[in-house]
Amino acid sequence: MALGIEEPVDAIDLRQYQWKNSLLMVFVPSVIDIRYQKLAEELESQMHEVIDRDLLVFHVFDIGQSRVGQTVISEPTVKGLQKRFSIIPGQFIVVLVGKDGGEKYRRE
């Protein structure tokens, strides 16, 4: 096991976060996408607000290692999340899921 990186998670039940966390689902082709890099920098600069709002950020890549926090998300789980949120590979879409489990915001 790498430093602080867990083995890939094969399935994520988003209900486990209900009433505990809001979820920011970031679907992006790859980590080198300039739009993703800008968003990642913005999130990093506002980390206190992210923590204060109990916000978990899912980084879901078509190419590369997807993760939530330091936990790696397996390829089958990536496909499941894309299906759940109707994401076509190659799209850059951000989806905010509220603590109640409902989709609150979606933007390309």
trRosetta pair geometry for C-beta under 8 A, 3 or more apart (Angstrom, degrees):
i j d omega theta_ij theta_ji phi_ij phi_ji
1 5 6.8 -171 -180 78 78 69
1 6 7.0 -13 -149 -125 119 35
1 7 6.7 -77 -106 -49 98 80
2 5 4.1 6 74 45 107 117
4 70 5.1 -68 146 -170 94 155
5 70 5.6 -125 -100 172 53 95
5 71 7.8 149 -158 -104 56 26
5 72 6.2 48 -178 -31 100 107
6 9 7.3 39 106 -49 121 87
6 70 6.7 104 0 115 86 87
6 71 4.8 -11 45 -118 122 74
6 72 6.4 -154 76 19 69 81
7 72 7.0 -87 155 53 21 114
8 72 4.4 -66 -93 107 66 107
8 73 6.5 34 -154 146 85 9
8 74 3.9 101 153 -72 123 79
8 75 8.0 1 -175 -5 152 62
8 77 7.7 -173 170 17 98 128
9 12 5.8 63 126 -64 133 91
9 68 8.0 -30 26 31 143 108
9 71 5.7 32 -24 162 121 116
9 72 6.9 165 4 87 74 55
9 73 5.6 -33 54 -115 97 54
9 74 6.1 -134 79 -7 41 91
9 77 6.0 37 100 -45 83 167
10 74 4.9 10 -103 17 49 152
10 76 6.3 15 -161 64 73 121
10 77 6.2 174 179 -45 23 110
11 76 7.6 -36 -74 107 70 110
11 77 5.9 -170 -100 -94 29 101
11 80 7.2 26 -128 30 71 169
12 16 7.8 -107 -174 30 70 122
12 68 7.4 99 -115 -1 153 146
12 73 6.8 -36 -28 -126 131 108
12 77 5.5 78 0 -157 96 125
12 80 7.7 165 42 88 82 129
12 81 7.3 14 55 -67 122 109
13 16 5.2 93 88 -19 91 101
14 17 5.9 -51 -172 30 59 110
14 18 7.5 82 134 -45 71 86
14 23 6.8 -60 -149 -25 110 165
14 84 7.7 147 -10 164 138 161
14 97 7.0 -38 -177 138 135 166
14 101 6.9 124 125 -135 106 91
15 18 5.2 -23 -159 -9 54 121
15 101 6.7 11 -109 -110 63 135
16 20 7.9 -37 141 33 56 136
17 20 5.4 -116 -164 62 49 102
17 21 4.3 -61 -168 53 105 105
17 23 6.0 78 115 -56 158 113
17 56 6.5 -100 -132 23 142 141
17 99 7.9 -118 140 -133 82 57
17 101 8.0 138 82 -91 83 78
18 99 6.8 101 -163 172 46 56
18 100 6.9 25 -154 -163 92 20
18 101 4.6 -12 -107 -57 109 108
19 99 5.4 75 -108 165 26 101
19 100 7.2 50 -71 -93 68 43
20 54 6.6 -143 151 176 53 134
20 99 7.0 172 41 -143 25 98
21 54 4.8 -137 -114 151 60 94
21 55 6.7 126 -169 -118 89 18
21 56 4.7 30 168 -9 145 108
21 99 6.7 167 84 -108 17 80
22 53 6.2 -39 34 146 128 100
22 54 6.2 106 12 93 79 82
22 55 4.9 -29 73 -104 98 72
22 56 7.4 175 83 22 46 69
22 96 6.7 0 172 -173 112 90
22 97 6.5 169 -166 86 62 58
22 98 5.7 -32 -118 -135 96 35
22 99 5.4 -58 -68 -52 72 72
22 104 7.9 -32 -149 16 114 142
23 55 7.4 153 -97 -158 17 64
23 56 5.3 -23 -111 67 69 93
23 57 7.9 148 -163 -94 56 24
23 58 6.3 19 -175 -10 103 112
23 96 7.3 156 83 -158 54 44
23 97 4.1 1 55 53 102 110
24 43 7.9 -176 96 -111 157 132
24 55 5.7 31 -14 -179 109 111
24 56 7.1 -172 26 89 73 43
24 57 4.7 -20 69 -109 108 71
24 58 6.9 -176 88 24 53 71
24 94 6.7 -13 -173 -167 89 98
24 95 7.6 156 -159 80 43 47
24 96 5.7 -15 -105 -104 69 72
24 97 7.9 -154 -68 24 26 73
25 58 4.8 -8 -116 60 62 120
25 60 6.4 4 -172 1 84 128
25 81 6.9 -167 -149 180 128 120
25 85 6.2 -167 117 -69 157 164
25 94 7.0 153 81 -159 57 46
25 95 4.2 -11 58 60 110 97
25 96 7.7 -162 21 -75 76 24
25 97 6.6 54 -16 -12 109 107
26 36 7.0 115 162 -127 125 92
26 39 6.6 165 -133 122 138 147
26 57 6.4 13 -4 -173 116 93
26 58 6.4 177 26 85 70 61
26 59 5.5 -14 68 -111 114 52
26 60 6.4 164 82 25 54 77
26 94 5.4 -7 -107 -108 67 82
27 60 4.9 -26 -102 78 64 113
27 81 7.7 -172 -89 125 108 109
27 82 6.7 115 -130 -104 133 80
27 85 7.0 -165 -41 90 141 138
27 87 4.6 -108 -166 -141 168 154
27 91 6.2 23 116 91 117 91
27 92 6.9 175 96 -143 69 30
27 93 4.7 2 57 57 112 85
27 94 7.5 -163 26 -76 71 35
27 95 7.3 34 -5 0 107 102
28 31 7.7 99 103 -77 127 33
28 33 5.1 -144 178 42 115 149
28 35 7.1 -164 -127 84 120 100
28 36 4.3 78 -160 -78 165 127
28 59 7.6 -36 30 -165 115 73
28 60 7.2 132 23 77 66 60
28 61 5.9 -29 77 -104 81 67
28 62 7.5 -118 107 0 41 85
28 92 5.0 31 -114 -118 74 81
29 33 5.4 120 53 -62 93 130
29 61 7.1 18 130 -157 22 74
29 62 4.8 -32 -143 30 49 123
29 63 6.5 10 163 20 69 98
29 89 7.5 86 -110 176 73 71
29 90 5.5 27 -90 -129 108 40
29 91 7.8 146 -53 46 82 21
29 92 6.9 -55 -7 -65 83 84
30 33 5.6 135 64 -26 63 91
30 36 7.6 -149 92 24 39 154
30 61 5.6 66 -115 -159 40 115
30 62 6.5 -67 -56 58 70 85
30 63 4.4 -21 -89 67 107 101
30 64 5.2 114 -144 -11 78 124
31 36 6.4 -126 -142 111 34 143
31 37 7.7 81 169 -70 60 82
31 59 7.9 40 -94 169 90 127
31 61 6.2 -30 -41 -100 74 145
31 64 5.0 -173 -11 -171 103 174
32 36 7.9 63 68 57 16 122
32 37 7.5 0 -160 -47 28 117
33 36 4.2 77 76 7 100 110
33 37 6.9 -174 90 -12 51 83
33 92 6.3 179 165 -91 153 126
34 37 5.5 -51 -146 34 36 114
34 38 6.5 37 155 -19 66 102
35 38 5.9 -54 -152 35 31 110
35 39 6.4 28 152 -15 64 108
35 92 5.2 52 86 -174 145 162
36 39 5.7 -58 -147 40 33 110
36 40 6.0 34 155 -22 68 107
36 92 7.0 -131 -54 -132 87 117
37 40 5.7 -52 -143 36 29 112
37 41 6.5 31 155 -19 62 104
38 41 5.8 -54 -151 35 31 111
38 42 6.4 29 152 -18 64 107
39 42 5.6 -56 -149 37 33 112
39 43 6.3 32 154 -18 67 105
39 94 7.3 -168 -137 -77 152 135
40 43 5.8 -52 -145 37 30 110
40 44 6.3 33 154 -20 64 107
40 59 7.8 39 -95 -108 109 127
41 44 5.7 -55 -148 36 30 113
41 45 6.3 26 155 -17 65 107
42 45 5.9 -56 -146 37 30 108
42 46 6.4 2 160 5 64 113
43 46 6.2 -75 -145 53 28 93
43 47 7.1 69 151 -77 62 65
43 50 6.2 60 -167 -68 84 142
43 57 6.2 60 -163 -87 152 162
44 47 5.9 -4 -161 -50 36 105
46 49 4.5 -33 171 38 96 118
46 50 6.0 109 113 -28 82 92
47 50 5.3 -52 -146 34 37 117
47 51 6.3 35 157 -17 68 104
48 51 5.9 -57 -150 39 30 109
48 52 6.1 31 153 -20 66 109
49 52 5.5 -51 -140 38 32 113
49 53 6.2 20 162 -10 65 111
50 53 6.3 -69 -150 43 23 101
50 55 4.7 -97 -160 64 68 117
50 57 7.0 -29 -156 -33 133 115
51 54 7.7 29 -180 -73 35 33
51 55 7.6 -83 -58 39 18 81
54 99 7.3 42 93 -88 129 116
56 68 6.0 28 166 -172 112 109
56 69 6.9 -52 -149 -41 96 96
57 68 7.1 174 89 -141 44 67
57 69 7.8 123 57 -58 73 52
58 66 7.6 17 175 178 82 103
58 67 7.8 -165 -151 102 53 36
58 68 4.7 -25 -104 -92 72 97
58 73 7.4 46 -156 -41 97 153
58 81 7.1 -150 154 -152 148 156
59 66 6.0 -171 100 -150 68 62
59 67 5.4 8 54 56 104 73
59 68 7.3 176 19 -81 68 43
60 66 4.8 27 -125 -138 46 129
60 73 7.0 -41 -106 71 77 152
60 78 5.7 151 -157 -136 94 86
60 81 5.6 -125 -118 100 150 142
60 82 7.1 178 157 -62 137 82
60 87 7.8 96 109 77 137 169
61 64 4.1 -32 121 63 158 99
61 65 7.1 38 43 59 133 24
61 66 5.0 -161 27 -75 78 81
61 78 7.4 -52 62 -133 50 139
62 78 8.0 152 -104 163 34 135
62 89 4.7 104 -116 -155 126 96
62 90 6.4 35 -53 -56 164 44
65 72 5.7 -52 -176 -133 107 106
66 72 7.2 101 79 -165 54 61
66 73 4.2 -53 104 60 104 110
66 77 7.7 -153 88 90 133 101
66 78 5.0 141 11 -89 158 115
67 70 6.8 -32 -179 -159 133 14
67 71 5.9 152 -158 80 84 45
67 72 5.2 -47 -96 -103 92 42
67 73 5.8 -173 -93 -3 28 87
68 71 5.4 -16 64 63 77 103
68 73 6.3 74 -9 -52 87 114
73 77 4.7 -119 -179 92 92 129
73 78 5.8 118 121 -61 113 80
73 81 7.6 0 171 -11 148 140
74 77 4.7 95 59 8 78 105
74 78 7.1 -132 102 -8 42 86
75 78 5.4 -48 -147 30 35 116
75 79 6.6 35 154 -17 65 101
76 79 5.7 -51 -150 36 35 112
76 80 6.4 38 150 -21 65 105
77 80 5.4 -52 -148 36 35 115
77 81 6.4 35 154 -18 67 102
78 81 5.9 -56 -150 36 30 108
78 82 6.4 30 152 -19 64 106
79 82 5.7 -54 -148 37 31 113
79 83 6.3 31 154 -18 65 106
80 83 5.7 -55 -148 37 30 110
80 84 6.1 34 154 -23 65 107
81 84 5.5 -50 -141 35 32 115
81 85 6.3 2 166 7 66 110
81 87 7.5 1 122 26 74 131
82 85 6.6 -75 -145 53 23 89
82 87 4.2 -99 -147 66 74 104
82 88 7.8 121 -177 -73 112 11
82 89 6.8 6 -149 -64 154 72
83 86 7.4 23 -170 -76 30 38
83 87 7.9 -72 -39 39 21 76
85 93 7.6 178 137 105 124 133
85 95 5.4 -132 -150 -10 138 167
85 103 7.8 135 -126 -97 91 131
87 91 5.7 -143 -164 60 83 126
87 93 5.8 -151 -116 46 105 135
88 91 5.2 89 65 -20 77 120
91 108 6.9 -77 -172 -128 102 101
92 108 6.4 95 83 -167 72 68
93 106 6.6 -3 -176 -169 107 90
93 107 7.1 164 -153 85 63 37
93 108 5.4 -36 -98 -101 76 63
94 105 7.7 -11 114 115 91 99
94 106 7.3 168 87 -149 53 43
94 107 5.3 -10 57 60 96 87
95 103 6.1 -50 -172 -138 107 105
95 105 7.1 165 -154 89 41 59
95 106 5.0 -1 -107 -105 78 82
96 103 7.3 111 79 -162 53 59
96 104 4.7 -57 101 66 102 101
96 105 4.0 26 34 47 115 100
96 106 7.6 -140 22 -63 69 46
97 101 6.6 -11 175 -154 108 30
97 102 7.0 169 -155 86 70 25
97 103 5.8 -44 -102 -97 71 52
97 104 6.7 145 -125 6 17 90
98 101 7.1 -42 77 21 73 21
98 102 5.4 -4 41 61 110 77
98 103 7.8 153 4 -130 84 4
98 104 4.5 95 -42 -44 101 126
103 106 6.4 8 175 -46 122 106
